[in-house]
Amino acid sequence: MTEKHLSSQFDSDLNNVSSLLMAMGGLVETQIQRAISALASFSVTEINDVLDTESRVDQMEVEIDRALTTVVARRQPAARDLRLLLAISKITTNLERTGDEAYKIGKRVKSLVESGEARQMPIGDLRVASDLAAELIHRALDAFARLDVVAAISIYKEDDLIDREFKGFTRKLATYMMEDPRTISSSLDLLFIAKAIERIGDHAKNISEFIIYIVHGTDVRHSKLREIEELAQAHGN
């Protein structure tokens, strides 16, 4: 995914760090998928799988940070290589936080199951947003593997869809609670689940911004979509 260097060991170090990141991403993807499945099936086994995966995700974050520190200390990278390593550090943080959100979903689903009210709540209304969030994380990792700016921009755009789903769902929950105050506790669990899904979309968007940073060397975290598209066009993307 990067240009060849005079030092084959440097290439090996960069590829190793990138591989660790993709492995962590695959683990987080699995965690999200299990969380979404648990939300639909109320499976205690899947809930426990989601919760148990959290420690492994945290461990992989530490492994990647250690590997990054070693590469920087030994190779003293410059220009694009340094951007790549800095971006990997930021992407790793976003993946760890994505895992945290999946963990939160698992905890709230467990609370719903234990309350006995899970099947009376409008959980199916979260399906569109949850599936989209999982898809965006998958596409973000794929875009990173290919350093695909066009794909990164498309992810940036689609995060708005999750935001709209979240706002619509919160309005529906507010109505639900007003009509039946007995559902307030379970509705709050669902609200936290919806927020976790929305945050997963945000992390996919953040990852897409760092892909653009790697390729073009421009920090677009506080840029408007139009400005990002103009930047990509100026560089032929």
C-alpha positions in Angstrom: 0.0 0.0 0.0 3.0 2.3 0.1 5.9 3.0 -2.3 9.0 0.8 -2.1 11.9 2.0 0.0 15.6 1.4 -0.2 15.3 -0.5 3.0 13.3 -3.7 2.6 13.1 -3.9 6.4 11.3 -0.5 6.4 8.8 -1.8 3.9 8.4 -4.9 6.1 7.8 -2.7 9.2 5.2 -0.6 7.4 3.4 -3.6 6.1 3.4 -5.2 9.5 1.8 -2.2 11.2 -0.8 -2.0 8.4 -1.5 -5.7 8.8 -2.0 -5.3 12.5 -4.4 -2.4 11.9 -6.4 -4.5 9.4 -6.5 -7.4 11.8 -7.8 -5.1 14.6 -10.4 -3.7 12.1 -11.6 -7.2 11.3 -12.0 -8.0 15.0 -14.0 -4.8 15.5 -16.2 -5.6 12.5 -17.0 -9.0 14.0 -17.8 -7.3 17.3 -20.2 -4.9 15.6 -21.9 -7.7 13.6 -22.4 -9.7 16.7 -23.8 -6.7 18.6 -26.3 -6.1 15.8 -27.2 -9.8 15.7 -27.7 -9.8 19.4 -29.9 -6.8 19.1 -32.1 -8.7 16.7 -32.1 -12.1 18.4 -31.6 -11.2 22.1 -29.0 -14.0 22.2 -27.2 -14.1 25.5 -24.4 -16.1 23.8 -23.8 -13.3 21.2 -24.1 -10.6 23.9 -21.3 -12.3 25.9 -19.2 -12.7 22.7 -19.4 -8.9 22.2 -18.5 -8.2 25.7 -15.6 -10.7 25.8 -14.1 -9.3 22.6 -13.5 -5.9 24.1 -10.3 -6.9 26.0 -8.8 -8.3 22.8 -9.5 -5.1 20.9 -7.9 -3.1 23.7 -4.9 -5.4 23.6 -4.5 -4.9 19.8 -4.5 -1.2 20.3 -1.6 -1.5 22.6 0.2 -3.8 20.2 -0.2 -1.3 17.3 0.9 1.6 19.5 4.0 -0.3 20.5 4.8 -1.2 16.8 4.4 2.4 15.7 6.7 3.6 18.4 9.3 1.1 17.3 9.1 2.1 13.6 9.4 5.8 14.4 12.3 5.3 16.7 14.2 3.0 14.3 13.4 4.5 10.9 12.8 8.2 11.6 10.3 8.3 8.7 9.6 11.5 6.8 6.9 12.9 4.5 4.3 10.4 3.4 5.6 7.6 5.6 5.2 9.8 8.6 1.7 10.7 7.6 0.9 7.1 7.2 2.1 6.2 10.6 0.4 9.2 12.3 -2.9 8.3 10.5 -2.6 4.6 11.5 -2.3 5.8 15.1 -5.5 7.9 14.8 -7.4 5.2 12.9 -6.4 2.7 15.6 -7.9 5.0 18.2 -11.1 5.3 16.2 -11.3 1.5 15.9 -10.8 1.0 19.6 -13.6 3.5 20.3 -15.8 1.7 17.7 -15.2 -1.4 19.7 -16.3 0.5 22.8 -19.6 1.4 21.1 -20.2 -2.2 20.2 -19.5 -3.1 23.8 -22.1 -0.5 24.9 -24.7 -1.9 22.5 -24.0 -5.4 24.0 -24.4 -4.0 27.6 -27.7 -2.3 26.8 -29.1 -5.3 24.9 -28.3 -7.4 28.0 -30.2 -4.9 30.1 -33.2 -5.1 27.8 -33.1 -8.9 27.9 -32.9 -9.0 31.7 -35.8 -6.5 32.0 -38.0 -8.8 30.0 -39.2 -5.9 27.9 -37.0 -6.4 24.9 -39.6 -7.8 22.6 -42.1 -5.0 23.3 -39.7 -2.3 22.2 -39.3 -0.9 18.6 -35.9 -2.5 18.1 -36.5 -3.3 14.5 -36.4 0.5 13.7 -32.7 0.5 14.4 -31.9 -2.1 11.7 -31.3 0.4 8.9 -28.9 2.5 10.9 -27.1 -0.4 12.5 -26.5 -2.2 9.1 -25.4 1.1 7.5 -22.9 1.8 10.4 -21.4 -1.7 10.1 -21.1 -1.3 6.3 -19.4 2.1 6.6 -16.8 0.6 9.0 -16.2 -2.2 6.5 -15.8 0.2 3.6 -13.6 2.5 5.6 -11.1 -0.4 6.2 -11.3 -1.4 2.6 -10.6 2.2 1.5 -7.6 2.3 3.9 -6.2 -0.9 2.4 -6.4 0.6 -1.1 -5.8 4.3 0.0 -8.9 5.0 -2.0 -9.8 8.7 -1.7 -13.0 8.4 -3.8 -14.3 5.6 -1.5 -13.3 7.7 1.6 -15.4 10.7 0.3 -18.4 8.5 -0.3 -18.2 7.3 3.3 -17.9 10.9 4.5 -21.2 11.7 2.6 -23.2 8.7 3.9 -22.6 9.3 7.6 -25.4 11.9 7.3 -27.8 9.0 6.6 -27.1 7.5 10.0 -27.5 10.9 11.7 -30.9 11.3 10.1 -31.9 7.8 11.2 -30.8 8.6 14.7 -32.8 11.8 14.9 -35.9 10.1 13.6 -35.6 7.3 16.1 -35.1 9.6 19.1 -38.3 11.4 18.1 -40.2 8.1 18.0 -38.8 7.1 21.4 -39.9 10.4 22.9 -43.5 9.7 21.7 -43.2 6.1 23.0 -42.3 7.2 26.5 -45.0 9.9 26.6 -47.6 7.4 25.7 -46.5 4.8 28.1 -44.2 6.0 31.0 -43.6 2.3 31.9 -41.3 2.0 28.9 -39.0 4.9 30.0 -36.2 2.6 31.3 -36.2 0.4 28.2 -36.5 3.4 26.0 -33.4 4.9 27.5 -31.5 1.6 26.8 -32.6 1.9 23.2 -31.6 5.5 23.1 -28.1 4.6 24.2 -28.0 1.9 21.6 -29.0 4.3 18.9 -26.4 6.8 20.0 -23.7 4.1 19.9 -24.7 3.2 16.4 -24.5 6.9 15.4 -21.1 7.1 16.9 -19.9 4.1 14.9 -20.8 6.0 11.8 -18.8 9.0 13.1 -15.8 6.8 13.6 -16.1 5.5 10.0 -16.2 9.1 8.8 -13.1 9.9 10.9 -11.2 7.0 9.3 -12.1 8.3 5.9 -10.7 11.7 6.8 -7.4 10.2 7.7 -7.2 8.3 4.4 -7.5 11.6 2.7 -4.7 12.9 4.9 -2.4 10.0 4.0 -2.9 10.4 0.3 -3.0 14.2 0.0 -1.3 15.4 3.2 -4.2 17.7 4.0 -6.0 17.6 7.4 -9.7 17.7 6.4 -11.2 17.1 9.8 -12.8 20.5 10.0 -13.4 21.0 6.3 -16.8 21.1 4.5 -17.7 18.3 2.1 -17.4 20.7 -0.9 -13.8 21.6 0.1 -12.8 18.0 0.4 -14.3 17.2 -3.0 -12.4 20.2 -4.5 -9.2 18.9 -3.0 -9.7 15.4 -4.5 -10.5 16.9 -7.9 -7.4 19.1 -7.8 -5.3 15.9 -7.2 -7.1 13.9 -9.9 -9.2 11.8 -7.6 
